[in-house]
Amino acid sequence: MDADILVIGASPAGVMAARNASAKGCKVLLLDKKEAAGVPTHPANTFFKGMFDRTGEEVDQSYVIKNLKGAYIIAPSGKNVIFEGDAYFLDRKKFDEFYIKQAMDAGTDVRFGIEVLNVLRTEGGFIVSTSKGKIKCKLVIVSDGINSRISGLLGLKPIKYPKDIAWSLEAEIEAEGIGEPDLFEYYIGNHAPGWKSTYSPCGGNRATLGMYVRRHGMDVSDFFDAWLERFKKLKGLDDVKIISKSVGGDPIVAIPGEIIADGVMVVGGSAAQSGIGYGMHAGQMCGDVAAAAISKDDTSKRFLSEYRRLWNNEYRTEYYLGRFAMETLRKMSDWEINGMMKVFEGEDLTVLGGSPFNQALQVSKMILKNNPSSIFSYRAIFRMK
Ligand SMILES: Cc1cc2nc3c(=O)[nH]c(=O)nc-3n(C[C@H](O)[C@H](O)[C@H](O)COP(=O)(O)OP(=O)(O)OC[C@H]3O[C@@H](n4cnc5c(N)ncnc54)[C@H](O)[C@@H]3O)c2cc1C
């Protein structure tokens, strides 16, 4: 099983890295401790076309369960704004299988049911211990998800603000007609400190409910239970059947830290590159640079830093702006969030594209036009909390 490149973890990012490096002629081995693609299924199962388009891939309807038209963002007062845009609820198992097949077609040797236990540096590469024996490789791509154990073994801290991982609980639910609506619903406010609760319809009588919380520990079940009760009242439901529950961490504003070292690249959730589409795009960059490193026989940190440079150019500003906005939201009271939402009510939010400067300008115009006093809500930026 020796390889030029060993990818640890079949996350969306890891699979893309493996596919791209294989397509450029490298001998790539992708290992995952799961028994098969999508088993167990990861709870991340939705995305917006606008984000996915950054990968340059086409959304394939074979893995889409439901096409949606966007999302409501809902304030504690119940007032909402709509973000319009194509969005998808995925059959995550089919989605994983689709991209694993692409990696295999490109030449990746994909093996499930193998856990990587240890990674040791040697002259010119690594010796990797797994549950099924030892492997030699020249370069390691770490894609083992949030709380990356392998990065720790290699002495890396790939997440800059680990305390800001949003710990989450997502439940698949069943109730009459609950899957029918065409928009996701994201509820912000102090009931979900630091991020949001969600309702994602996936057709017929099925939907998911999610709770994402920052800085209140990893167990968010109390927050989820309160959200479920509120949801039942909001939708006038006497009973909601819980089909399954999943927990995990979303590094939405945790920001990539040390993601490269000599012979090592970290990608996806393990590198705080949150989101399916954004993770896949980072995986493509990682795989391309890894392939160039193998062909030039130079796996030094210096050479691999091209991956960091590409990611910085594309995403750094966006991730830091996102963090700034979410930190402000985390510190706001419900009253301040309600005031802020009035600014966006009835506005065409599609104008909020383009450069960060353009977006700031558009938001400033809306504040002045709709609710100038809401500017005081933003004093939360300076609050210590
Ligand atoms: C509840 C929840 C819901 C979310 N919903 C969405 C969503 O709807 N849309 C969205 O874009 N993002 C969502 N996210 C964000 C999500 O974190 C990312 O989009 C992405 O799916 C995370 O993938 P990952 O890179 O962390 O790796 P994962 O998909 O977790 O993959 C890591 C893989 O590594 C394997 N592995 C780990 N250790 C080893 C080892 N030692 N040896 C071998 N294999 C190993 C694991 O088995 C696993 O398959 C959600 C996050 C959570 C927690």
Ligand as a Chemical Component Dictionary entry (heavy atoms), coordinates in Angstrom:
data_LIG
# 
_chem_comp.id                   LIG 
_chem_comp.type                 NON-POLYMER 
_chem_comp.pdbx_formal_charge   0 
_chem_comp.three_letter_code    LIG 
# 
loop_
_chem_comp_atom.comp_id 
_chem_comp_atom.atom_id 
_chem_comp_atom.alt_atom_id 
_chem_comp_atom.type_symbol 
_chem_comp_atom.charge 
_chem_comp_atom.model_Cartn_x 
_chem_comp_atom.model_Cartn_y 
_chem_comp_atom.model_Cartn_z 
_chem_comp_atom.pdbx_ordinal 
LIG C1  C1  C 0 -23.996 18.944 12.891 1  
LIG C2  C2  C 0 -23.266 19.611 11.761 2  
LIG C3  C3  C 0 -23.955 19.986 10.633 3  
LIG C4  C4  C 0 -23.291 20.624 9.593  4  
LIG N1  N1  N 0 -24.020 20.947 8.493  5  
LIG C5  C5  C 0 -23.390 21.477 7.437  6  
LIG C6  C6  C 0 -24.107 21.697 6.229  7  
LIG O1  O1  O 0 -25.310 21.401 6.148  8  
LIG N2  N2  N 0 -23.443 22.231 5.176  9  
LIG C7  C7  C 0 -22.108 22.527 5.230  10 
LIG O2  O2  O 0 -21.556 23.009 4.229  11 
LIG N3  N3  N 0 -21.389 22.310 6.355  12 
LIG C8  C8  C 0 -21.998 21.798 7.459  13 
LIG N4  N4  N 0 -21.278 21.525 8.591  14 
LIG C9  C9  C 0 -19.881 21.888 8.609  15 
LIG C10 C10 C 0 -18.988 20.651 8.355  16 
LIG O3  O3  O 0 -18.176 20.597 9.479  17 
LIG C11 C11 C 0 -18.153 20.709 7.102  18 
LIG O4  O4  O 0 -18.815 21.164 6.047  19 
LIG C12 C12 C 0 -17.557 19.362 6.619  20 
LIG O5  O5  O 0 -18.554 18.452 6.216  21 
LIG C13 C13 C 0 -16.747 18.806 7.661  22 
LIG O6  O6  O 0 -15.950 17.799 7.124  23 
LIG P1  P1  P 0 -14.555 17.565 7.782  24 
LIG O7  O7  O 0 -13.487 18.098 6.888  25 
LIG O8  O8  O 0 -14.541 18.072 9.193  26 
LIG O9  O9  O 0 -14.364 16.045 7.865  27 
LIG P2  P2  P 0 -15.316 14.797 8.057  28 
LIG O10 O10 O 0 -16.357 14.778 7.002  29 
LIG O11 O11 O 0 -15.664 14.655 9.465  30 
LIG O12 O12 O 0 -14.285 13.650 7.631  31 
LIG C14 C14 C 0 -13.205 13.234 8.409  32 
LIG C15 C15 C 0 -13.020 11.778 8.083  33 
LIG O13 O13 O 0 -11.799 11.336 8.657  34 
LIG C16 C16 C 0 -11.986 10.021 9.107  35 
LIG N5  N5  N 0 -10.953 9.790  10.117 36 
LIG C17 C17 C 0 -10.774 10.466 11.276 37 
LIG N6  N6  N 0 -9.693  10.015 11.924 38 
LIG C18 C18 C 0 -9.169  9.022  11.152 39 
LIG C19 C19 C 0 -8.048  8.161  11.299 40 
LIG N7  N7  N 0 -7.228  8.254  12.336 41 
LIG N8  N8  N 0 -7.812  7.251  10.341 42 
LIG C20 C20 C 0 -8.633  7.148  9.257  43 
LIG N9  N9  N 0 -9.700  7.941  9.067  44 
LIG C21 C21 C 0 -9.969  8.871  10.005 45 
LIG C22 C22 C 0 -13.404 9.979  9.637  46 
LIG O14 O14 O 0 -13.921 8.670  9.659  47 
LIG C23 C23 C 0 -14.129 10.884 8.648  48 
LIG O15 O15 O 0 -14.722 10.160 7.590  49 
LIG C24 C24 C 0 -21.907 20.902 9.672  50 
LIG C25 C25 C 0 -21.208 20.527 10.814 51 
LIG C26 C26 C 0 -21.868 19.875 11.835 52 
LIG C27 C27 C 0 -21.083 19.465 13.042 53 
# 
loop_
_chem_comp_bond.comp_id 
_chem_comp_bond.atom_id_1 
_chem_comp_bond.atom_id_2 
_chem_comp_bond.value_order 
_chem_comp_bond.pdbx_ordinal 
LIG C1  C2  SING 1  
LIG C2  C3  SING 2  
LIG C2  C26 DOUB 3  
LIG C3  C4  DOUB 4  
LIG C4  N1  SING 5  
LIG C4  C24 SING 6  
LIG N1  C5  DOUB 7  
LIG C5  C6  SING 8  
LIG C5  C8  SING 9  
LIG C6  O1  DOUB 10 
LIG C6  N2  SING 11 
LIG N2  C7  SING 12 
LIG C7  O2  DOUB 13 
LIG C7  N3  SING 14 
LIG N3  C8  DOUB 15 
LIG C8  N4  SING 16 
LIG N4  C9  SING 17 
LIG N4  C24 SING 18 
LIG C9  C10 SING 19 
LIG C10 O3  SING 20 
LIG C10 C11 SING 21 
LIG C11 O4  SING 22 
LIG C11 C12 SING 23 
LIG C12 O5  SING 24 
LIG C12 C13 SING 25 
LIG C13 O6  SING 26 
LIG O6  P1  SING 27 
LIG P1  O7  DOUB 28 
LIG P1  O8  SING 29 
LIG P1  O9  SING 30 
LIG O9  P2  SING 31 
LIG P2  O10 DOUB 32 
LIG P2  O11 SING 33 
LIG P2  O12 SING 34 
LIG O12 C14 SING 35 
LIG C14 C15 SING 36 
LIG C15 O13 SING 37 
LIG C15 C23 SING 38 
LIG O13 C16 SING 39 
LIG C16 N5  SING 40 
LIG C16 C22 SING 41 
LIG N5  C17 SING 42 
LIG N5  C21 SING 43 
LIG C17 N6  DOUB 44 
LIG N6  C18 SING 45 
LIG C18 C19 SING 46 
LIG C18 C21 DOUB 47 
LIG C19 N7  SING 48 
LIG C19 N8  DOUB 49 
LIG N8  C20 SING 50 
LIG C20 N9  DOUB 51 
LIG N9  C21 SING 52 
LIG C22 O14 SING 53 
LIG C22 C23 SING 54 
LIG C23 O15 SING 55 
LIG C24 C25 DOUB 56 
LIG C25 C26 SING 57 
LIG C26 C27 SING 58 
# 
